[in-house]
Amino acid sequence: MSEAVIRREHFMPGLQLLSQAERKVLDLLVMGKTVKEVALILNKSVNTVRVQKSAIYEKLQVRNQAQAAVRYVYSQ
């Protein structure tokens, strides 16, 4: 396994655990969208998006949108 892959996996715990719906939410959050905007774009309730956002943070072991964005960007 290459050194870059080892560093990437260490830096992004939980990314592989995200559901497809959570990845869509994360994609939009990383682009700077608000929860309300994400809900409108994905045709979901604001509460649903908030729940998914919390699940994303827990799985990625982050505390806020900025930390989630950093994890996401380094996964690419």
Backbone as CSV, one residue per row, in Angstrom:
resi,resn,N_x,N_y,N_z,CA_x,CA_y,CA_z,C_x,C_y,C_z
1,MET,0.858,-1.181,0.000,0.000,0.000,0.000,0.897,1.234,0.000
2,SER,0.558,2.190,-0.805,1.401,3.374,-0.912,1.251,4.270,0.311
3,GLU,2.257,5.100,0.532,2.253,6.017,1.661,1.094,7.009,1.570
4,ALA,0.784,7.461,0.345,-0.317,8.413,0.152,-1.650,7.796,0.539
5,VAL,-1.852,6.530,0.193,-3.104,5.849,0.531,-3.208,5.678,2.034
6,ILE,-2.116,5.327,2.677,-2.128,5.151,4.127,-2.478,6.474,4.803
7,ARG,-1.872,7.558,4.373,-2.177,8.867,4.956,-3.623,9.254,4.709
8,ARG,-4.119,9.005,3.507,-5.500,9.368,3.169,-6.484,8.604,4.047
9,GLU,-6.292,7.296,4.217,-7.200,6.499,5.033,-7.146,6.938,6.494
10,HIS,-5.960,7.312,6.962,-5.822,7.768,8.343,-6.541,9.099,8.537
11,PHE,-6.509,9.958,7.539,-7.082,11.291,7.640,-8.595,11.293,7.473
12,MET,-9.165,10.255,6.858,-10.593,10.261,6.534,-11.360,9.090,7.109
13,PRO,-11.291,8.874,8.404,-12.064,7.763,8.944,-13.550,7.983,8.697
14,GLY,-14.252,6.946,8.314,-15.693,7.009,8.167,-16.220,7.411,6.809
15,LEU,-15.378,7.924,5.928,-15.880,8.390,4.637,-16.555,7.265,3.862
16,GLN,-15.990,6.076,3.938,-16.563,4.939,3.223,-17.885,4.475,3.843
17,LEU,-18.193,4.955,5.033,-19.434,4.570,5.712,-20.641,5.405,5.295
18,LEU,-20.403,6.493,4.568,-21.505,7.372,4.186,-22.407,6.714,3.150
19,SER,-23.704,6.879,3.350,-24.667,6.391,2.368,-24.639,7.308,1.143
20,GLN,-25.270,6.866,0.084,-25.332,7.690,-1.129,-26.057,9.010,-0.846
21,ALA,-27.106,8.967,-0.061,-27.856,10.179,0.289,-26.991,11.128,1.117
22,GLU,-26.215,10.572,2.049,-25.341,11.400,2.872,-24.234,12.030,2.025
23,ARG,-23.749,11.297,1.038,-22.722,11.849,0.149,-23.269,13.023,-0.666
24,LYS,-24.534,12.917,-1.096,-25.152,14.020,-1.834,-25.254,15.254,-0.947
25,VAL,-25.675,15.047,0.301,-25.771,16.155,1.254,-24.386,16.751,1.473
26,LEU,-23.388,15.898,1.691,-22.028,16.381,1.918,-21.505,17.152,0.708
27,ASP,-21.773,16.661,-0.492,-21.350,17.375,-1.706,-21.853,18.813,-1.692
28,LEU,-23.113,18.983,-1.353,-23.713,20.320,-1.355,-23.200,21.178,-0.199
29,LEU,-23.009,20.572,0.951,-22.475,21.317,2.085,-21.058,21.803,1.799
30,VAL,-20.278,20.966,1.144,-18.910,21.337,0.792,-18.900,22.516,-0.175
31,MET,-19.923,22.603,-1.009,-20.034,23.725,-1.942,-20.509,24.996,-1.238
32,GLY,-20.762,24.901,0.071,-21.152,26.079,0.836,-22.645,26.290,0.970
33,LYS,-23.428,25.319,0.559,-24.885,25.437,0.667,-25.318,25.334,2.128
34,THR,-26.380,26.023,2.465,-26.952,25.929,3.804,-27.841,24.693,3.871
35,VAL,-28.225,24.334,5.079,-29.124,23.188,5.257,-30.433,23.433,4.507
36,LYS,-30.936,24.641,4.577,-32.191,24.970,3.887,-32.035,24.830,2.375
37,GLU,-30.909,25.307,1.840,-30.656,25.186,0.400,-30.522,23.725,-0.019
38,VAL,-29.818,22.942,0.805,-29.666,21.516,0.511,-31.030,20.836,0.481
39,ALA,-31.862,21.171,1.447,-33.206,20.590,1.506,-34.008,20.920,0.243
40,LEU,-33.925,22.158,-0.204,-34.653,22.559,-1.414,-34.107,21.841,-2.650
41,ILE,-32.793,21.762,-2.772,-32.173,21.128,-3.937,-32.507,19.645,-3.997
42,LEU,-32.462,18.973,-2.844,-32.686,17.522,-2.814,-34.144,17.143,-2.555
43,ASN,-35.005,18.161,-2.445,-36.426,17.931,-2.196,-36.645,17.095,-0.933
44,LYS,-36.005,17.529,0.144,-36.123,16.880,1.451,-36.529,17.935,2.462
45,SER,-36.958,17.475,3.620,-37.267,18.434,4.679,-35.966,18.922,5.303
46,VAL,-36.026,20.095,5.881,-34.866,20.659,6.564,-34.445,19.733,7.699
47,ASN,-35.410,19.169,8.399,-35.102,18.262,9.504,-34.361,17.019,9.006
48,THR,-34.769,16.468,7.885,-34.090,15.303,7.317,-32.637,15.632,7.005
49,VAL,-32.411,16.781,6.417,-31.046,17.185,6.084,-30.227,17.383,7.355
50,ARG,-30.833,17.958,8.388,-30.123,18.139,9.658,-29.720,16.795,10.262
51,VAL,-30.621,15.833,10.205,-30.321,14.496,10.729,-29.186,13.860,9.927
52,GLN,-29.253,13.975,8.605,-28.196,13.415,7.756,-26.861,14.125,8.011
53,LYS,-26.912,15.434,8.208,-25.706,16.208,8.492,-25.071,15.727,9.794
54,SER,-25.875,15.498,10.800,-25.364,14.982,12.076,-24.735,13.604,11.903
55,ALA,-25.374,12.758,11.107,-24.836,11.422,10.854,-23.502,11.508,10.114
56,ILE,-23.411,12.424,9.173,-22.160,12.630,8.425,-21.053,13.039,9.386
57,TYR,-21.324,14.008,10.239,-20.317,14.491,11.187,-19.861,13.360,12.112
58,GLU,-20.806,12.559,12.564,-20.464,11.448,13.459,-19.592,10.416,12.736
59,LYS,-19.971,10.061,11.526,-19.211,9.059,10.767,-17.824,9.559,10.391
60,LEU,-17.711,10.843,10.082,-16.421,11.410,9.705,-15.606,11.860,10.914
61,GLN,-16.227,11.801,12.080,-15.584,12.211,13.323,-15.123,13.670,13.249
62,VAL,-16.053,14.528,12.814,-15.797,15.964,12.740,-16.858,16.691,13.546
63,ARG,-16.618,17.972,13.778,-17.548,18.764,14.588,-18.268,19.857,13.822
64,ASN,-17.795,20.139,12.601,-18.445,21.226,11.867,-18.268,21.037,10.355
65,GLN,-18.916,21.929,9.623,-18.942,21.846,8.168,-17.552,22.042,7.564
66,ALA,-16.762,22.910,8.155,-15.405,23.155,7.642,-14.545,21.902,7.760
67,GLN,-14.611,21.218,8.887,-13.836,19.991,9.066,-14.314,18.910,8.100
68,ALA,-15.619,18.810,7.906,-16.157,17.834,6.959,-15.678,18.136,5.546
69,ALA,-15.638,19.411,5.189,-15.183,19.810,3.860,-13.720,19.441,3.645
70,VAL,-12.895,19.646,4.656,-11.479,19.290,4.546,-11.321,17.790,4.333
71,ARG,-12.044,17.005,5.105,-11.975,15.544,4.939,-12.403,15.146,3.538
72,TYR,-13.467,15.770,3.065,-14.008,15.448,1.746,-13.002,15.810,0.652
73,VAL,-12.440,16.991,0.734,-11.493,17.448,-0.297,-10.282,16.543,-0.336
74,TYR,-9.771,16.141,0.804,-8.596,15.266,0.827,-8.911,13.847,0.381
75,SER,-10.196,13.508,0.284,-10.559,12.167,-0.195,-10.544,12.068,-1.704
76,GLN,-10.526,13.204,-2.377,-10.602,13.221,-3.840,-9.254,12.972,-4.467
